[in-house]
Amino acid sequence: MAADLFDMKLRAMRRDRARRRGMEPFLYERAFADCLERIALVPRGFASALLIGAFGPDWRQRLGKHAEQVTVLDDVEDRWTPEAGRFDLCLTVGTLDTVNDPLRAFRAIRTALVPDALFIGALSGGDTLPRLRAAMRAADAVDGQAVPHVHPRIEASALAPLLSASGFVSPVVDVDRVPVSYERLDRLVADLRAMGATNILAERPRRPLSRAACVAAARAFAAAGDHGRTTETFEILHFAARAAPASPTALPNR
C-alpha cells in the first residue's frame, strides 16, 4: 500500500536481530505478566487461545495454564486472513502498535474469535518516549530538517472506540506509565534496539544524523535529567474486551 506508515519486513528483521543478539524483554514481560494476572481473574476456562507475539521463550507454556491449547502467531499484519471462529481467547503484547491499519488488524482478530471470546493485551501508547522525541527535535534543528524518528502510536482515548468499531464490546483500557532512568541517550537507544523497537517508519531518514546533530540530541536528553540521569517514560496501554456475542435467534411469530 502506498500509504503504509511502517515497513513490515524491516520490523521482522529488527525483531529477529534482537532475538539473535539477546532480546531485552523487560517491558514486554511486565505487560505479559499483567495480562496473565487479569486472565486468571476471569471466572471461566478457555479451550483455544491465540498468542500474538511471544517475546519470552516460556510465554506459550505460561498462557497454557489458562487454556487447553495455545497457538502462537509471531505478528499480525494488516492483511492477515484468519480462520473464522477458532479461538475463545486472544492475548497480544507489543505487536499492534506498528501495524499500518489497526482497525483492519483488530477486525481480523475479531474474525478469528468465537462470540463472547476474550481479547486482551497491551501496546505502547501515544505518550511513549517524550524525552527521545524532544532530543530528536533538537537534532533536527541542527540538521535543518524535520524527519520522523519515532513511531506515531494510538492514543489512550482512541483505543476503546477502535475496539468497539472492530466488533468488540465492553472495552476497558488502563494506562501504565513506566519510568526508566538512563545515564545517556545511547543507553536508551541500545534498549530500543534490544527490544526490536527502533524506527521502522516508511518515511524514516535514510542517512544517519550528523555528528553535530547527535551531540545536540545527547545534550537535550541530558538537560532533561537530574543528577546525571534522565527518566524516560514508556506508556503501556492495557486493554480487554469481548468479541460481540452472536445475535439471538428471533422467536417465531404466533
C-alpha positions as CSV (number, residue, x, y, z in Angstrom):
1,M,0.0,0.0,0.0
2,A,1.4,3.4,-1.0
3,A,0.1,5.0,2.2
4,D,1.8,2.5,4.5
5,L,3.5,4.1,7.5
6,F,5.6,1.2,8.6
7,D,8.0,-1.2,6.8
8,M,6.7,-4.6,7.9
9,K,9.7,-6.5,6.6
10,L,12.0,-4.2,8.5
11,R,10.0,-4.8,11.7
12,A,10.5,-8.6,11.3
13,M,14.2,-8.2,10.5
14,R,14.9,-6.0,13.6
15,R,13.0,-8.3,15.9
16,D,14.9,-11.3,14.5
17,R,18.2,-9.4,15.0
18,A,17.2,-8.5,18.6
19,R,16.4,-12.2,19.3
20,R,19.8,-13.3,17.9
21,R,21.7,-10.8,19.9
22,G,19.7,-11.3,23.1
23,M,16.4,-9.6,23.3
24,E,15.7,-7.3,26.3
25,P,12.1,-8.0,27.0
26,F,11.6,-6.2,30.3
27,L,8.7,-4.1,29.2
28,Y,7.1,-6.9,27.2
29,E,7.5,-9.2,30.2
30,R,5.9,-6.6,32.5
31,A,2.9,-6.3,30.2
32,F,2.6,-10.1,29.7
33,A,2.7,-10.9,33.4
34,D,0.0,-8.2,34.0
35,C,-2.2,-9.8,31.3
36,L,-1.9,-13.2,32.8
37,E,-3.0,-11.9,36.2
38,R,-6.1,-10.4,34.5
39,I,-6.9,-13.6,32.7
40,A,-6.6,-15.6,36.0
41,L,-9.4,-13.4,37.4
42,V,-11.8,-14.3,34.6
43,P,-14.3,-16.9,36.0
44,R,-14.3,-19.2,33.0
45,G,-11.9,-21.6,31.3
46,F,-10.6,-21.3,27.7
47,A,-10.3,-24.1,25.2
48,S,-8.2,-22.5,22.5
49,A,-6.0,-19.4,22.9
50,L,-4.2,-17.3,20.3
51,L,-1.0,-15.7,21.5
52,I,0.2,-12.9,19.1
53,G,3.8,-12.0,19.8
54,A,5.8,-14.4,22.0
55,F,8.8,-12.4,23.2
56,G,9.6,-14.8,26.0
57,P,10.6,-18.5,25.5
58,D,8.1,-19.6,28.1
59,W,5.2,-17.5,27.1
60,R,3.3,-20.3,25.4
61,Q,3.7,-22.6,28.5
62,R,2.6,-19.8,30.9
63,L,-0.5,-19.0,28.8
64,G,-1.2,-22.7,28.6
65,K,-2.0,-22.7,32.3
66,H,-5.2,-20.8,31.3
67,A,-6.1,-22.6,28.1
68,E,-6.2,-26.1,26.9
69,Q,-4.5,-25.3,23.6
70,V,-2.3,-22.3,22.6
71,T,-1.4,-21.3,19.1
72,V,1.4,-18.8,18.6
73,L,1.4,-16.2,15.9
74,D,4.6,-14.0,15.7
75,D,2.8,-11.0,14.3
76,V,-0.4,-9.8,12.8
77,E,-0.1,-8.0,9.6
78,D,-2.8,-5.7,8.2
79,R,-3.7,-8.3,5.5
80,W,-3.8,-11.3,7.7
81,T,-6.8,-13.6,6.9
82,P,-7.5,-15.9,9.8
83,E,-9.7,-18.9,10.1
84,A,-13.0,-17.7,11.4
85,G,-14.3,-18.6,14.9
86,R,-11.4,-20.7,16.1
87,F,-10.3,-19.2,19.4
88,D,-12.1,-18.2,22.6
89,L,-9.1,-16.2,23.9
90,C,-6.6,-13.9,22.2
91,L,-3.6,-12.3,24.0
92,T,-1.3,-9.9,22.2
93,V,1.6,-7.9,23.6
94,G,3.8,-5.4,21.8
95,T,2.7,-6.2,18.2
96,L,-0.3,-4.0,17.3
97,D,1.4,-0.6,17.8
98,T,3.2,-0.8,14.4
99,V,0.6,-2.1,12.1
100,N,-0.4,0.1,9.2
101,D,-4.1,-0.4,9.6
102,P,-5.1,-1.0,13.3
103,L,-8.8,-1.2,12.5
104,R,-8.3,-3.9,9.9
105,A,-5.9,-5.8,12.2
106,F,-8.4,-5.7,15.1
107,R,-11.2,-6.8,12.8
108,A,-9.1,-9.8,11.6
109,I,-8.6,-10.8,15.2
110,R,-12.3,-10.5,15.8
111,T,-12.9,-12.8,12.9
112,A,-10.6,-15.4,14.5
113,L,-12.6,-15.4,17.7
114,V,-15.8,-17.1,18.7
115,P,-18.6,-14.9,20.1
116,D,-18.0,-13.7,23.6
117,A,-14.3,-14.6,23.4
118,L,-11.9,-12.6,25.5
119,F,-9.4,-10.2,23.7
120,I,-6.7,-8.9,26.0
121,G,-3.4,-7.3,25.5
122,A,-1.0,-4.4,25.7
123,L,0.6,-1.9,23.3
124,S,2.6,1.2,23.6
125,G,0.6,4.4,23.7
126,G,0.9,7.9,22.3
127,D,2.9,9.4,25.3
128,T,5.7,6.9,24.9
129,L,9.3,8.3,24.7
130,P,8.8,12.0,25.3
131,R,12.4,12.6,26.1
132,L,13.6,10.9,23.0
133,R,11.2,12.9,20.9
134,A,12.5,16.1,22.3
135,A,16.1,15.0,21.7
136,M,15.3,14.2,18.1
137,R,13.7,17.7,17.6
138,A,16.9,19.2,18.9
139,A,18.9,17.1,16.4
140,D,16.6,18.1,13.5
141,A,17.1,21.8,14.4
142,V,20.8,21.4,13.9
143,D,20.5,19.5,10.6
144,G,17.9,21.9,9.4
145,Q,15.2,19.4,8.6
146,A,12.2,17.7,10.3
147,V,12.0,14.0,9.7
148,P,10.1,11.3,11.6
149,H,12.3,9.4,14.1
150,V,9.7,7.9,16.5
151,H,6.6,6.0,15.6
152,P,3.2,7.6,15.9
153,R,1.1,5.5,18.3
154,I,-2.5,5.0,19.3
155,E,-3.7,7.5,21.9
156,A,-5.3,6.1,25.1
157,S,-8.5,7.9,24.4
158,A,-8.7,6.3,20.9
159,L,-8.2,2.7,21.8
160,A,-11.7,1.9,23.3
161,P,-13.5,3.4,20.3
162,L,-11.2,1.5,18.0
163,L,-12.1,-1.8,19.7
164,S,-15.8,-1.0,19.5
165,A,-15.6,-0.3,15.8
166,S,-13.8,-3.6,15.3
167,G,-16.6,-5.7,16.7
168,F,-15.7,-5.9,20.4
169,V,-17.9,-4.9,23.3
170,S,-17.3,-3.7,26.9
171,P,-13.8,-2.4,26.1
172,V,-11.7,-1.4,29.1
173,V,-8.4,0.5,28.8
174,D,-5.8,1.1,31.5
175,V,-2.7,3.2,31.3
176,D,0.6,2.0,32.8
177,R,3.4,4.7,32.6
178,V,6.7,3.0,33.2
179,P,9.6,5.4,34.1
180,V,13.1,4.1,33.3
181,S,16.2,6.0,34.2
182,Y,19.1,6.4,31.8
183,E,22.6,7.8,32.1
184,R,22.9,8.7,28.5
185,L,20.8,8.8,25.3
186,D,22.8,6.0,23.7
187,R,21.7,3.6,26.5
188,L,18.1,4.3,25.7
189,V,18.7,3.6,22.0
190,A,20.5,0.4,22.9
191,D,17.5,-0.8,24.9
192,L,15.2,0.0,22.0
193,R,17.4,-2.0,19.7
194,A,17.4,-4.9,22.1
195,M,13.6,-4.8,22.1
196,G,13.4,-4.6,18.3
197,A,11.7,-1.3,18.7
198,T,13.7,1.1,16.7
199,N,12.4,3.2,13.8
200,I,10.6,1.3,11.0
201,L,8.7,4.2,9.6
202,A,8.5,4.1,5.8
203,E,9.5,7.8,5.7
204,R,12.3,7.3,8.2
205,P,15.6,9.2,7.5
206,R,17.9,7.1,5.3
207,R,21.0,9.0,6.3
208,P,22.5,8.9,9.9
209,L,22.4,12.1,11.9
210,S,25.3,14.4,11.5
211,R,27.8,14.4,14.4
212,A,26.6,17.9,15.4
213,A,23.0,16.6,15.5
214,C,24.0,13.6,17.6
215,V,25.7,15.9,20.1
216,A,22.6,18.2,20.2
217,A,20.3,15.2,20.8
218,A,22.6,13.9,23.6
219,R,22.7,17.3,25.3
220,A,19.0,17.8,25.1
221,F,18.4,14.4,26.6
222,A,20.9,15.1,29.4
223,A,19.4,18.5,30.1
224,A,16.0,16.9,30.7
225,G,17.5,14.9,33.5
226,D,18.7,15.4,37.1
227,H,21.9,14.3,38.9
228,G,23.4,12.8,35.7
229,R,20.4,10.6,34.8
230,T,17.3,11.2,32.6
231,T,14.0,9.5,33.2
232,E,12.2,8.3,30.1
233,T,8.6,7.2,30.1
234,F,7.1,4.2,28.3
235,E,3.3,4.3,28.2
236,I,1.7,0.9,28.1
237,L,-2.0,0.7,27.2
238,H,-3.6,-2.4,28.7
239,F,-6.9,-3.3,27.2
240,A,-9.6,-6.0,27.4
241,A,-12.8,-6.6,25.5
242,R,-15.1,-9.3,24.5
243,A,-16.0,-10.4,20.9
244,A,-19.5,-9.3,20.3
245,P,-21.9,-12.2,21.0
246,A,-23.9,-13.8,18.3
247,S,-27.3,-12.2,17.8
248,P,-30.1,-14.3,19.5
249,T,-32.3,-16.3,17.2
250,A,-35.6,-14.5,16.6
251,L,-38.6,-16.2,18.1
252,P,-41.3,-17.3,15.6
253,N,-44.4,-15.2,15.4
254,R,-47.6,-17.0,16.8
